[in-house]
Amino acid sequence: MVQGQGTSYSHREQFLDLDPTYKDRHGQPLLRLTYDYNLNDRRSGAYIRDRCREIAEAVGAKTFAPFLSPTIITHLIARLTARILWAVR
């Protein structure tokens, strides 16, 4: 297995704030996460994926399957956000 990991730097479009709609059982606003991969994040991910593929092929790998696509990752972040909304008080 060959694995790569990137990072996403902070941007103005990514932030935490208090949700004006959802509240906890005590009436306090829940934490809201606003996040999405930007173009640089997607390019960085593609670059890392391509280098991993090159390494795998160089050592004789017969198959190559990226673990997560950006669409799946965005869906997972949305689910995680929903859990954060309910977990943070």
PyMOL Python script that loads the backbone (N, CA, C, O; Angstrom):
from pymol import cmd

cmd.read_pdbstr("""\
ATOM      1  N   MET A   1       0.845  -1.172   0.000  1.00  0.00           N
ATOM      2  CA  MET A   1       0.000   0.000   0.000  1.00  0.00           C
ATOM      3  C   MET A   1       0.895   1.241   0.000  1.00  0.00           C
ATOM      4  O   MET A   1       1.867   1.325   0.751  1.00  0.00           O
ATOM      5  N   VAL A   2       0.552   2.175  -0.838  1.00  0.00           N
ATOM      6  CA  VAL A   2       1.218   3.476  -0.873  1.00  0.00           C
ATOM      7  C   VAL A   2       0.183   4.505  -0.449  1.00  0.00           C
ATOM      8  O   VAL A   2      -0.935   4.516  -0.964  1.00  0.00           O
ATOM      9  N   GLN A   3       0.546   5.355   0.474  1.00  0.00           N
ATOM     10  CA  GLN A   3      -0.406   6.334   0.979  1.00  0.00           C
ATOM     11  C   GLN A   3       0.224   7.720   0.994  1.00  0.00           C
ATOM     12  O   GLN A   3       1.402   7.869   1.318  1.00  0.00           O
ATOM     13  N   GLY A   4      -0.552   8.715   0.649  1.00  0.00           N
ATOM     14  CA  GLY A   4      -0.129  10.107   0.723  1.00  0.00           C
ATOM     15  C   GLY A   4      -1.145  10.892   1.522  1.00  0.00           C
ATOM     16  O   GLY A   4      -2.312  10.511   1.616  1.00  0.00           O
ATOM     17  N   GLN A   5      -0.692  11.990   2.094  1.00  0.00           N
ATOM     18  CA  GLN A   5      -1.616  12.825   2.869  1.00  0.00           C
ATOM     19  C   GLN A   5      -1.278  14.286   2.629  1.00  0.00           C
ATOM     20  O   GLN A   5      -0.119  14.693   2.702  1.00  0.00           O
ATOM     21  N   GLY A   6      -2.289  15.050   2.346  1.00  0.00           N
ATOM     22  CA  GLY A   6      -2.112  16.483   2.132  1.00  0.00           C
ATOM     23  C   GLY A   6      -2.696  17.267   3.286  1.00  0.00           C
ATOM     24  O   GLY A   6      -3.045  16.715   4.330  1.00  0.00           O
ATOM     25  N   THR A   7      -2.792  18.557   3.075  1.00  0.00           N
ATOM     26  CA  THR A   7      -3.368  19.418   4.098  1.00  0.00           C
ATOM     27  C   THR A   7      -4.180  20.515   3.419  1.00  0.00           C
ATOM     28  O   THR A   7      -4.019  20.773   2.226  1.00  0.00           O
ATOM     29  N   SER A   8      -5.026  21.136   4.165  1.00  0.00           N
ATOM     30  CA  SER A   8      -5.820  22.240   3.661  1.00  0.00           C
ATOM     31  C   SER A   8      -5.559  23.441   4.562  1.00  0.00           C
ATOM     32  O   SER A   8      -5.838  23.402   5.760  1.00  0.00           O
ATOM     33  N   TYR A   9      -5.033  24.484   3.989  1.00  0.00           N
ATOM     34  CA  TYR A   9      -4.732  25.676   4.779  1.00  0.00           C
ATOM     35  C   TYR A   9      -5.991  26.501   5.012  1.00  0.00           C
ATOM     36  O   TYR A   9      -6.961  26.409   4.259  1.00  0.00           O
ATOM     37  N   SER A  10      -5.958  27.287   6.042  1.00  0.00           N
ATOM     38  CA  SER A  10      -7.138  28.104   6.361  1.00  0.00           C
ATOM     39  C   SER A  10      -7.353  29.185   5.298  1.00  0.00           C
ATOM     40  O   SER A  10      -6.410  29.727   4.721  1.00  0.00           O
ATOM     41  N   HIS A  11      -8.612  29.465   5.072  1.00  0.00           N
ATOM     42  CA  HIS A  11      -9.032  30.492   4.113  1.00  0.00           C
ATOM     43  C   HIS A  11     -10.226  31.222   4.707  1.00  0.00           C
ATOM     44  O   HIS A  11     -10.890  30.708   5.608  1.00  0.00           O
ATOM     45  N   ARG A  12     -10.492  32.400   4.210  1.00  0.00           N
ATOM     46  CA  ARG A  12     -11.623  33.182   4.712  1.00  0.00           C
ATOM     47  C   ARG A  12     -12.949  32.452   4.539  1.00  0.00           C
ATOM     48  O   ARG A  12     -13.886  32.659   5.310  1.00  0.00           O
ATOM     49  N   GLU A  13     -13.023  31.591   3.517  1.00  0.00           N
ATOM     50  CA  GLU A  13     -14.273  30.878   3.237  1.00  0.00           C
ATOM     51  C   GLU A  13     -14.494  29.703   4.192  1.00  0.00           C
ATOM     52  O   GLU A  13     -15.561  29.090   4.167  1.00  0.00           O
ATOM     53  N   GLN A  14     -13.517  29.381   5.025  1.00  0.00           N
ATOM     54  CA  GLN A  14     -13.612  28.267   5.965  1.00  0.00           C
ATOM     55  C   GLN A  14     -13.621  28.840   7.377  1.00  0.00           C
ATOM     56  O   GLN A  14     -12.654  29.471   7.803  1.00  0.00           O
ATOM     57  N   PHE A  15     -14.710  28.618   8.095  1.00  0.00           N
ATOM     58  CA  PHE A  15     -14.784  29.227   9.426  1.00  0.00           C
ATOM     59  C   PHE A  15     -15.792  28.501  10.307  1.00  0.00           C
ATOM     60  O   PHE A  15     -16.619  27.721   9.834  1.00  0.00           O
ATOM     61  N   LEU A  16     -15.697  28.780  11.590  1.00  0.00           N
ATOM     62  CA  LEU A  16     -16.653  28.313  12.587  1.00  0.00           C
ATOM     63  C   LEU A  16     -17.436  29.513  13.085  1.00  0.00           C
ATOM     64  O   LEU A  16     -16.877  30.595  13.264  1.00  0.00           O
ATOM     65  N   ASP A  17     -18.716  29.326  13.306  1.00  0.00           N
ATOM     66  CA  ASP A  17     -19.523  30.378  13.914  1.00  0.00           C
ATOM     67  C   ASP A  17     -20.685  29.736  14.657  1.00  0.00           C
ATOM     68  O   ASP A  17     -20.856  28.518  14.629  1.00  0.00           O
ATOM     69  N   LEU A  18     -21.467  30.550  15.310  1.00  0.00           N
ATOM     70  CA  LEU A  18     -22.632  30.040  16.026  1.00  0.00           C
ATOM     71  C   LEU A  18     -23.812  29.966  15.068  1.00  0.00           C
ATOM     72  O   LEU A  18     -24.138  30.939  14.388  1.00  0.00           O
ATOM     73  N   ASP A  19     -24.442  28.810  15.022  1.00  0.00           N
ATOM     74  CA  ASP A  19     -25.545  28.589  14.099  1.00  0.00           C
ATOM     75  C   ASP A  19     -26.768  29.372  14.571  1.00  0.00           C
ATOM     76  O   ASP A  19     -27.172  29.237  15.726  1.00  0.00           O
ATOM     77  N   PRO A  20     -27.369  30.194  13.693  1.00  0.00           N
ATOM     78  CA  PRO A  20     -28.534  30.984  14.096  1.00  0.00           C
ATOM     79  C   PRO A  20     -29.820  30.149  14.182  1.00  0.00           C
ATOM     80  O   PRO A  20     -30.810  30.608  14.750  1.00  0.00           O
ATOM     81  N   THR A  21     -29.816  28.942  13.630  1.00  0.00           N
ATOM     82  CA  THR A  21     -31.022  28.125  13.580  1.00  0.00           C
ATOM     83  C   THR A  21     -31.038  27.026  14.630  1.00  0.00           C
ATOM     84  O   THR A  21     -32.035  26.852  15.331  1.00  0.00           O
ATOM     85  N   TYR A  22     -29.940  26.282  14.743  1.00  0.00           N
ATOM     86  CA  TYR A  22     -29.913  25.103  15.614  1.00  0.00           C
ATOM     87  C   TYR A  22     -29.394  25.447  17.003  1.00  0.00           C
ATOM     88  O   TYR A  22     -28.401  26.157  17.161  1.00  0.00           O
ATOM     89  N   LYS A  23     -30.096  24.922  18.008  1.00  0.00           N
ATOM     90  CA  LYS A  23     -29.728  25.179  19.391  1.00  0.00           C
ATOM     91  C   LYS A  23     -29.694  23.859  20.157  1.00  0.00           C
ATOM     92  O   LYS A  23     -30.341  22.890  19.760  1.00  0.00           O
ATOM     93  N   ASP A  24     -28.936  23.824  21.258  1.00  0.00           N
ATOM     94  CA  ASP A  24     -28.903  22.620  22.085  1.00  0.00           C
ATOM     95  C   ASP A  24     -30.109  22.600  23.014  1.00  0.00           C
ATOM     96  O   ASP A  24     -30.962  23.485  22.952  1.00  0.00           O
ATOM     97  N   ARG A  25     -30.176  21.600  23.865  1.00  0.00           N
ATOM     98  CA  ARG A  25     -31.350  21.452  24.734  1.00  0.00           C
ATOM     99  C   ARG A  25     -31.475  22.569  25.758  1.00  0.00           C
ATOM    100  O   ARG A  25     -32.521  22.716  26.389  1.00  0.00           O
ATOM    101  N   HIS A  26     -30.413  23.363  25.930  1.00  0.00           N
ATOM    102  CA  HIS A  26     -30.446  24.495  26.859  1.00  0.00           C
ATOM    103  C   HIS A  26     -30.721  25.821  26.152  1.00  0.00           C
ATOM    104  O   HIS A  26     -30.712  26.885  26.770  1.00  0.00           O
ATOM    105  N   GLY A  27     -30.966  25.734  24.834  1.00  0.00           N
ATOM    106  CA  GLY A  27     -31.262  26.933  24.065  1.00  0.00           C
ATOM    107  C   GLY A  27     -30.036  27.672  23.560  1.00  0.00           C
ATOM    108  O   GLY A  27     -30.159  28.755  22.988  1.00  0.00           O
ATOM    109  N   GLN A  28     -28.852  27.103  23.764  1.00  0.00           N
ATOM    110  CA  GLN A  28     -27.621  27.739  23.305  1.00  0.00           C
ATOM    111  C   GLN A  28     -27.366  27.382  21.842  1.00  0.00           C
ATOM    112  O   GLN A  28     -27.595  26.241  21.442  1.00  0.00           O
ATOM    113  N   PRO A  29     -26.894  28.341  21.036  1.00  0.00           N
ATOM    114  CA  PRO A  29     -26.627  28.039  19.621  1.00  0.00           C
ATOM    115  C   PRO A  29     -25.496  27.018  19.497  1.00  0.00           C
ATOM    116  O   PRO A  29     -24.548  27.016  20.283  1.00  0.00           O
ATOM    117  N   LEU A  30     -25.620  26.155  18.494  1.00  0.00           N
ATOM    118  CA  LEU A  30     -24.605  25.139  18.231  1.00  0.00           C
ATOM    119  C   LEU A  30     -23.512  25.707  17.342  1.00  0.00           C
ATOM    120  O   LEU A  30     -23.715  26.693  16.632  1.00  0.00           O
ATOM    121  N   LEU A  31     -22.361  25.073  17.395  1.00  0.00           N
ATOM    122  CA  LEU A  31     -21.238  25.465  16.553  1.00  0.00           C
ATOM    123  C   LEU A  31     -21.500  25.007  15.128  1.00  0.00           C
ATOM    124  O   LEU A  31     -21.913  23.869  14.905  1.00  0.00           O
ATOM    125  N   ARG A  32     -21.260  25.888  14.163  1.00  0.00           N
ATOM    126  CA  ARG A  32     -21.456  25.569  12.752  1.00  0.00           C
ATOM    127  C   ARG A  32     -20.116  25.642  12.049  1.00  0.00           C
ATOM    128  O   ARG A  32     -19.365  26.603  12.220  1.00  0.00           O
ATOM    129  N   LEU A  33     -19.816  24.616  11.252  1.00  0.00           N
ATOM    130  CA  LEU A  33     -18.583  24.553  10.476  1.00  0.00           C
ATOM    131  C   LEU A  33     -18.912  24.849   9.024  1.00  0.00           C
ATOM    132  O   LEU A  33     -19.750  24.172   8.429  1.00  0.00           O
ATOM    133  N   THR A  34     -18.266  25.848   8.447  1.00  0.00           N
ATOM    134  CA  THR A  34     -18.413  26.147   7.025  1.00  0.00           C
ATOM    135  C   THR A  34     -17.089  25.803   6.372  1.00  0.00           C
ATOM    136  O   THR A  34     -16.064  26.425   6.653  1.00  0.00           O
ATOM    137  N   TYR A  35     -17.117  24.789   5.484  1.00  0.00           N
ATOM    138  CA  TYR A  35     -15.874  24.273   4.911  1.00  0.00           C
ATOM    139  C   TYR A  35     -16.158  23.607   3.581  1.00  0.00           C
ATOM    140  O   TYR A  35     -17.189  22.958   3.402  1.00  0.00           O
ATOM    141  N   ASP A  36     -15.239  23.775   2.657  1.00  0.00           N
ATOM    142  CA  ASP A  36     -15.248  23.027   1.407  1.00  0.00           C
ATOM    143  C   ASP A  36     -13.841  23.099   0.844  1.00  0.00           C
ATOM    144  O   ASP A  36     -13.115  24.064   1.087  1.00  0.00           O
ATOM    145  N   TYR A  37     -13.456  22.075   0.090  1.00  0.00           N
ATOM    146  CA  TYR A  37     -12.145  22.096  -0.552  1.00  0.00           C
ATOM    147  C   TYR A  37     -12.136  23.172  -1.631  1.00  0.00           C
ATOM    148  O   TYR A  37     -13.084  23.285  -2.408  1.00  0.00           O
ATOM    149  N   ASN A  38     -11.072  23.959  -1.678  1.00  0.00           N
ATOM    150  CA  ASN A  38     -10.947  24.947  -2.738  1.00  0.00           C
ATOM    151  C   ASN A  38     -10.129  24.355  -3.889  1.00  0.00           C
ATOM    152  O   ASN A  38      -9.706  23.201  -3.818  1.00  0.00           O
ATOM    153  N   LEU A  39      -9.910  25.122  -4.922  1.00  0.00           N
ATOM    154  CA  LEU A  39      -9.214  24.635  -6.107  1.00  0.00           C
ATOM    155  C   LEU A  39      -7.804  24.161  -5.760  1.00  0.00           C
ATOM    156  O   LEU A  39      -7.373  23.121  -6.259  1.00  0.00           O
ATOM    157  N   ASN A  40      -7.080  24.893  -4.925  1.00  0.00           N
ATOM    158  CA  ASN A  40      -5.724  24.491  -4.562  1.00  0.00           C
ATOM    159  C   ASN A  40      -5.731  23.160  -3.803  1.00  0.00           C
ATOM    160  O   ASN A  40      -4.859  22.320  -4.025  1.00  0.00           O
ATOM    161  N   ASP A  41      -6.696  22.962  -2.920  1.00  0.00           N
ATOM    162  CA  ASP A  41      -6.807  21.697  -2.190  1.00  0.00           C
ATOM    163  C   ASP A  41      -7.020  20.534  -3.159  1.00  0.00           C
ATOM    164  O   ASP A  41      -6.405  19.478  -3.013  1.00  0.00           O
ATOM    165  N   ARG A  42      -7.886  20.731  -4.139  1.00  0.00           N
ATOM    166  CA  ARG A  42      -8.157  19.672  -5.113  1.00  0.00           C
ATOM    167  C   ARG A  42      -6.932  19.390  -5.973  1.00  0.00           C
ATOM    168  O   ARG A  42      -6.629  18.235  -6.270  1.00  0.00           O
ATOM    169  N   ARG A  43      -6.230  20.444  -6.372  1.00  0.00           N
ATOM    170  CA  ARG A  43      -5.013  20.252  -7.168  1.00  0.00           C
ATOM    171  C   ARG A  43      -3.932  19.535  -6.360  1.00  0.00           C
ATOM    172  O   ARG A  43      -3.238  18.659  -6.876  1.00  0.00           O
ATOM    173  N   SER A  44      -3.797  19.912  -5.105  1.00  0.00           N
ATOM    174  CA  SER A  44      -2.817  19.266  -4.232  1.00  0.00           C
ATOM    175  C   SER A  44      -3.159  17.785  -4.062  1.00  0.00           C
ATOM    176  O   SER A  44      -2.272  16.934  -4.131  1.00  0.00           O
ATOM    177  N   GLY A  45      -4.428  17.476  -3.844  1.00  0.00           N
ATOM    178  CA  GLY A  45      -4.850  16.090  -3.713  1.00  0.00           C
ATOM    179  C   GLY A  45      -4.574  15.283  -4.967  1.00  0.00           C
ATOM    180  O   GLY A  45      -4.134  14.137  -4.887  1.00  0.00           O
ATOM    181  N   ALA A  46      -4.830  15.875  -6.126  1.00  0.00           N
ATOM    182  CA  ALA A  46      -4.569  15.185  -7.398  1.00  0.00           C
ATOM    183  C   ALA A  46      -3.076  14.946  -7.581  1.00  0.00           C
ATOM    184  O   ALA A  46      -2.662  13.889  -8.057  1.00  0.00           O
ATOM    185  N   TYR A  47      -2.273  15.931  -7.201  1.00  0.00           N
ATOM    186  CA  TYR A  47      -0.819  15.786  -7.309  1.00  0.00           C
ATOM    187  C   TYR A  47      -0.329  14.637  -6.433  1.00  0.00           C
ATOM    188  O   TYR A  47       0.454  13.802  -6.886  1.00  0.00           O
ATOM    189  N   ILE A  48      -0.783  14.593  -5.190  1.00  0.00           N
ATOM    190  CA  ILE A  48      -0.375  13.536  -4.264  1.00  0.00           C
ATOM    191  C   ILE A  48      -0.842  12.177  -4.780  1.00  0.00           C
ATOM    192  O   ILE A  48      -0.084  11.208  -4.753  1.00  0.00           O
ATOM    193  N   ARG A  49      -2.079  12.106  -5.246  1.00  0.00           N
ATOM    194  CA  ARG A  49      -2.601  10.853  -5.798  1.00  0.00           C
ATOM    195  C   ARG A  49      -1.756  10.374  -6.966  1.00  0.00           C
ATOM    196  O   ARG A  49      -1.438   9.188  -7.058  1.00  0.00           O
ATOM    197  N   ASP A  50      -1.388  11.293  -7.866  1.00  0.00           N
ATOM    198  CA  ASP A  50      -0.591  10.916  -9.038  1.00  0.00           C
ATOM    199  C   ASP A  50       0.802  10.439  -8.640  1.00  0.00           C
ATOM    200  O   ASP A  50       1.319   9.491  -9.232  1.00  0.00           O
ATOM    201  N   ARG A  51       1.419  11.084  -7.641  1.00  0.00           N
ATOM    202  CA  ARG A  51       2.749  10.629  -7.183  1.00  0.00           C
ATOM    203  C   ARG A  51       2.650   9.247  -6.534  1.00  0.00           C
ATOM    204  O   ARG A  51       3.531   8.409  -6.726  1.00  0.00           O
ATOM    205  N   CYS A  52       1.582   9.004  -5.768  1.00  0.00           N
ATOM    206  CA  CYS A  52       1.389   7.679  -5.162  1.00  0.00           C
ATOM    207  C   CYS A  52       1.237   6.614  -6.239  1.00  0.00           C
ATOM    208  O   CYS A  52       1.775   5.513  -6.121  1.00  0.00           O
ATOM    209  N   ARG A  53       0.508   6.952  -7.275  1.00  0.00           N
ATOM    210  CA  ARG A  53       0.334   5.997  -8.377  1.00  0.00           C
ATOM    211  C   ARG A  53       1.672   5.694  -9.040  1.00  0.00           C
ATOM    212  O   ARG A  53       1.971   4.537  -9.335  1.00  0.00           O
ATOM    213  N   GLU A  54       2.480   6.727  -9.277  1.00  0.00           N
ATOM    214  CA  GLU A  54       3.795   6.526  -9.887  1.00  0.00           C
ATOM    215  C   GLU A  54       4.660   5.610  -9.026  1.00  0.00           C
ATOM    216  O   GLU A  54       5.331   4.718  -9.544  1.00  0.00           O
ATOM    217  N   ILE A  55       4.645   5.828  -7.722  1.00  0.00           N
ATOM    218  CA  ILE A  55       5.429   4.998  -6.812  1.00  0.00           C
ATOM    219  C   ILE A  55       4.920   3.557  -6.851  1.00  0.00           C
ATOM    220  O   ILE A  55       5.710   2.617  -6.935  1.00  0.00           O
ATOM    221  N   ALA A  56       3.595   3.390  -6.789  1.00  0.00           N
ATOM    222  CA  ALA A  56       3.015   2.048  -6.816  1.00  0.00           C
ATOM    223  C   ALA A  56       3.383   1.314  -8.106  1.00  0.00           C
ATOM    224  O   ALA A  56       3.751   0.140  -8.069  1.00  0.00           O
ATOM    225  N   GLU A  57       3.285   2.002  -9.241  1.00  0.00           N
ATOM    226  CA  GLU A  57       3.631   1.379 -10.517  1.00  0.00           C
ATOM    227  C   GLU A  57       5.112   1.039 -10.579  1.00  0.00           C
ATOM    228  O   GLU A  57       5.490   0.008 -11.136  1.00  0.00           O
ATOM    229  N   ALA A  58       5.961   1.904 -10.008  1.00  0.00           N
ATOM    230  CA  ALA A  58       7.407   1.674 -10.033  1.00  0.00           C
ATOM    231  C   ALA A  58       7.811   0.425  -9.253  1.00  0.00           C
ATOM    232  O   ALA A  58       8.819  -0.208  -9.567  1.00  0.00           O
ATOM    233  N   VAL A  59       7.022   0.072  -8.236  1.00  0.00           N
ATOM    234  CA  VAL A  59       7.340  -1.127  -7.453  1.00  0.00           C
ATOM    235  C   VAL A  59       6.523  -2.335  -7.903  1.00  0.00           C
ATOM    236  O   VAL A  59       6.528  -3.375  -7.244  1.00  0.00           O
ATOM    237  N   GLY A  60       5.821  -2.194  -9.029  1.00  0.00           N
ATOM    238  CA  GLY A  60       5.147  -3.336  -9.626  1.00  0.00           C
ATOM    239  C   GLY A  60       3.700  -3.561  -9.244  1.00  0.00           C
ATOM    240  O   GLY A  60       3.201  -4.678  -9.388  1.00  0.00           O
ATOM    241  N   ALA A  61       3.019  -2.557  -8.771  1.00  0.00           N
ATOM    242  CA  ALA A  61       1.610  -2.725  -8.407  1.00  0.00           C
ATOM    243  C   ALA A  61       0.787  -3.099  -9.635  1.00  0.00           C
ATOM    244  O   ALA A  61       0.993  -2.568 -10.727  1.00  0.00           O
ATOM    245  N   LYS A  62      -0.137  -4.010  -9.437  1.00  0.00           N
ATOM    246  CA  LYS A  62      -1.011  -4.458 -10.529  1.00  0.00           C
ATOM    247  C   LYS A  62      -2.316  -3.675 -10.568  1.00  0.00           C
ATOM    248  O   LYS A  62      -2.904  -3.503 -11.635  1.00  0.00           O
ATOM    249  N   THR A  63      -2.768  -3.202  -9.424  1.00  0.00           N
ATOM    250  CA  THR A  63      -4.003  -2.424  -9.364  1.00  0.00           C
ATOM    251  C   THR A  63      -3.747  -1.148  -8.583  1.00  0.00           C
ATOM    252  O   THR A  63      -2.815  -1.060  -7.784  1.00  0.00           O
ATOM    253  N   PHE A  64      -4.605  -0.157  -8.835  1.00  0.00           N
ATOM    254  CA  PHE A  64      -4.505   1.122  -8.142  1.00  0.00           C
ATOM    255  C   PHE A  64      -5.920   1.628  -7.903  1.00  0.00           C
ATOM    256  O   PHE A  64      -6.694   1.772  -8.849  1.00  0.00           O
ATOM    257  N   ALA A  65      -6.260   1.897  -6.662  1.00  0.00           N
ATOM    258  CA  ALA A  65      -7.600   2.391  -6.324  1.00  0.00           C
ATOM    259  C   ALA A  65      -7.468   3.504  -5.306  1.00  0.00           C
ATOM    260  O   ALA A  65      -7.158   3.237  -4.145  1.00  0.00           O
ATOM    261  N   PRO A  66      -7.695   4.763  -5.713  1.00  0.00           N
ATOM    262  CA  PRO A  66      -7.663   5.851  -4.733  1.00  0.00           C
ATOM    263  C   PRO A  66      -8.671   5.574  -3.621  1.00  0.00           C
ATOM    264  O   PRO A  66      -9.776   5.097  -3.877  1.00  0.00           O
ATOM    265  N   PHE A  67      -8.285   5.874  -2.403  1.00  0.00           N
ATOM    266  CA  PHE A  67      -9.110   5.577  -1.236  1.00  0.00           C
ATOM    267  C   PHE A  67     -10.403   6.383  -1.233  1.00  0.00           C
ATOM    268  O   PHE A  67     -11.486   5.812  -1.103  1.00  0.00           O
ATOM    269  N   LEU A  68     -10.305   7.706  -1.376  1.00  0.00           N
ATOM    270  CA  LEU A  68     -11.488   8.567  -1.345  1.00  0.00           C
ATOM    271  C   LEU A  68     -11.409   9.612  -2.448  1.00  0.00           C
ATOM    272  O   LEU A  68     -10.349  10.183  -2.705  1.00  0.00           O
ATOM    273  N   SER A  69     -12.524   9.848  -3.085  1.00  0.00           N
ATOM    274  CA  SER A  69     -12.607  10.908  -4.085  1.00  0.00           C
ATOM    275  C   SER A  69     -13.026  12.206  -3.391  1.00  0.00           C
ATOM    276  O   SER A  69     -13.573  12.156  -2.289  1.00  0.00           O
ATOM    277  N   PRO A  70     -12.782  13.371  -4.012  1.00  0.00           N
ATOM    278  CA  PRO A  70     -13.226  14.635  -3.407  1.00  0.00           C
ATOM    279  C   PRO A  70     -14.721  14.668  -3.123  1.00  0.00           C
ATOM    280  O   PRO A  70     -15.142  15.275  -2.139  1.00  0.00           O
ATOM    281  N   THR A  71     -15.536  14.025  -3.967  1.00  0.00           N
ATOM    282  CA  THR A  71     -16.979  14.003  -3.735  1.00  0.00           C
ATOM    283  C   THR A  71     -17.308  13.234  -2.461  1.00  0.00           C
ATOM    284  O   THR A  71     -18.125  13.677  -1.653  1.00  0.00           O
ATOM    285  N   ILE A  72     -16.673  12.089  -2.286  1.00  0.00           N
ATOM    286  CA  ILE A  72     -16.904  11.298  -1.075  1.00  0.00           C
ATOM    287  C   ILE A  72     -16.414  12.062   0.151  1.00  0.00           C
ATOM    288  O   ILE A  72     -17.075  12.065   1.189  1.00  0.00           O
ATOM    289  N   ILE A  73     -15.275  12.700   0.034  1.00  0.00           N
ATOM    290  CA  ILE A  73     -14.727  13.459   1.161  1.00  0.00           C
ATOM    291  C   ILE A  73     -15.675  14.585   1.551  1.00  0.00           C
ATOM    292  O   ILE A  73     -15.927  14.796   2.737  1.00  0.00           O
ATOM    293  N   THR A  74     -16.206  15.314   0.567  1.00  0.00           N
ATOM    294  CA  THR A  74     -17.144  16.395   0.854  1.00  0.00           C
ATOM    295  C   THR A  74     -18.373  15.851   1.574  1.00  0.00           C
ATOM    296  O   THR A  74     -18.871  16.474   2.512  1.00  0.00           O
ATOM    297  N   HIS A  75     -18.867  14.682   1.136  1.00  0.00           N
ATOM    298  CA  HIS A  75     -20.025  14.052   1.785  1.00  0.00           C
ATOM    299  C   HIS A  75     -19.681  13.681   3.234  1.00  0.00           C
ATOM    300  O   HIS A  75     -20.486  13.897   4.140  1.00  0.00           O
ATOM    301  N   LEU A  76     -18.489  13.124   3.446  1.00  0.00           N
ATOM    302  CA  LEU A  76     -18.080  12.751   4.801  1.00  0.00           C
ATOM    303  C   LEU A  76     -17.960  13.972   5.700  1.00  0.00           C
ATOM    304  O   LEU A  76     -18.331  13.921   6.872  1.00  0.00           O
ATOM    305  N   ILE A  77     -17.444  15.069   5.155  1.00  0.00           N
ATOM    306  CA  ILE A  77     -17.327  16.301   5.942  1.00  0.00           C
ATOM    307  C   ILE A  77     -18.714  16.805   6.330  1.00  0.00           C
ATOM    308  O   ILE A  77     -18.914  17.277   7.449  1.00  0.00           O
ATOM    309  N   ALA A  78     -19.668  16.705   5.410  1.00  0.00           N
ATOM    310  CA  ALA A  78     -21.037  17.140   5.719  1.00  0.00           C
ATOM    311  C   ALA A  78     -21.608  16.302   6.857  1.00  0.00           C
ATOM    312  O   ALA A  78     -22.263  16.838   7.752  1.00  0.00           O
ATOM    313  N   ARG A  79     -21.368  14.997   6.831  1.00  0.00           N
ATOM    314  CA  ARG A  79     -21.861  14.128   7.908  1.00  0.00           C
ATOM    315  C   ARG A  79     -21.153  14.446   9.212  1.00  0.00           C
ATOM    316  O   ARG A  79     -21.783  14.482  10.269  1.00  0.00           O
ATOM    317  N   LEU A  80     -19.839  14.680   9.145  1.00  0.00           N
ATOM    318  CA  LEU A  80     -19.085  15.026  10.343  1.00  0.00           C
ATOM    319  C   LEU A  80     -19.588  16.340  10.917  1.00  0.00           C
ATOM    320  O   LEU A  80     -19.707  16.486  12.133  1.00  0.00           O
ATOM    321  N   THR A  81     -19.884  17.302  10.039  1.00  0.00           N
ATOM    322  CA  THR A  81     -20.393  18.589  10.484  1.00  0.00           C
ATOM    323  C   THR A  81     -21.687  18.410  11.260  1.00  0.00           C
ATOM    324  O   THR A  81     -21.883  19.030  12.305  1.00  0.00           O
ATOM    325  N   ALA A  82     -22.563  17.566  10.751  1.00  0.00           N
ATOM    326  CA  ALA A  82     -23.825  17.322  11.447  1.00  0.00           C
ATOM    327  C   ALA A  82     -23.557  16.753  12.832  1.00  0.00           C
ATOM    328  O   ALA A  82     -24.248  17.105  13.789  1.00  0.00           O
ATOM    329  N   ARG A  83     -22.565  15.878  12.953  1.00  0.00           N
ATOM    330  CA  ARG A  83     -22.234  15.309  14.258  1.00  0.00           C
ATOM    331  C   ARG A  83     -21.620  16.361  15.167  1.00  0.00           C
ATOM    332  O   ARG A  83     -21.883  16.374  16.370  1.00  0.00           O
ATOM    333  N   ILE A  84     -20.798  17.250  14.598  1.00  0.00           N
ATOM    334  CA  ILE A  84     -20.205  18.313  15.402  1.00  0.00           C
ATOM    335  C   ILE A  84     -21.305  19.226  15.946  1.00  0.00           C
ATOM    336  O   ILE A  84     -21.267  19.641  17.104  1.00  0.00           O
ATOM    337  N   LEU A  85     -22.287  19.531  15.091  1.00  0.00           N
ATOM    338  CA  LEU A  85     -23.378  20.398  15.524  1.00  0.00           C
ATOM    339  C   LEU A  85     -24.075  19.843  16.765  1.00  0.00           C
ATOM    340  O   LEU A  85     -24.474  20.597  17.652  1.00  0.00           O
ATOM    341  N   TRP A  86     -24.216  18.536  16.817  1.00  0.00           N
ATOM    342  CA  TRP A  86     -24.925  17.930  17.940  1.00  0.00           C
ATOM    343  C   TRP A  86     -24.004  17.625  19.111  1.00  0.00           C
ATOM    344  O   TRP A  86     -24.474  17.501  20.242  1.00  0.00           O
ATOM    345  N   ALA A  87     -22.712  17.502  18.869  1.00  0.00           N
ATOM    346  CA  ALA A  87     -21.792  17.115  19.936  1.00  0.00           C
ATOM    347  C   ALA A  87     -21.236  18.309  20.718  1.00  0.00           C
ATOM    348  O   ALA A  87     -20.952  18.196  21.911  1.00  0.00           O
ATOM    349  N   VAL A  88     -21.082  19.443  20.047  1.00  0.00           N
ATOM    350  CA  VAL A  88     -20.467  20.604  20.681  1.00  0.00           C
ATOM    351  C   VAL A  88     -21.510  21.396  21.430  1.00  0.00           C
ATOM    352  O   VAL A  88     -22.585  21.681  20.902  1.00  0.00           O
ATOM    353  N   ARG A  89     -21.195  21.750  22.659  1.00  0.00           N
ATOM    354  CA  ARG A  89     -22.131  22.549  23.453  1.00  0.00           C
ATOM    355  C   ARG A  89     -21.447  23.808  23.915  1.00  0.00           C
ATOM    356  O   ARG A  89     -22.059  24.627  24.601  1.00  0.00           O
TER     357      ARG A  89
END
""", "prot")
cmd.dss("prot")
cmd.show_as("cartoon", "prot")
cmd.util.cbc("prot")
cmd.orient("prot")
